[in-house]
């Protein structure tokens, strides 16, 4: 949710008006945060996993989606 919110804020700052967000996977906490921060933007999501853990990694085992996507796992 936090990464999506930051990305949308950046896009809005550049003047975009007709925005939609498409995600592969998320967690309920991120979906809630995104929808509260951007009630004007439709969200299309392929799957919602169970939760985030104490490190804000998606459970049951994806971990940090951005790390997986961009190969920045430490």
BELCOR-V367128 format. One record per helix or strand of 2 or more residues. SS is the DSSP state (2 for helix, 1 for strand). FROM is the first residue (numbers start at 1). TO is the last residue. Records with the same first field share a line. If there is no record, write none. Layout:
SS=FROM-TO ; FROM-TO
This chain:
2=2-13 ; 28-37 ; 65-70
1=20-27 ; 42-49 ; 51-52 ; 58-59
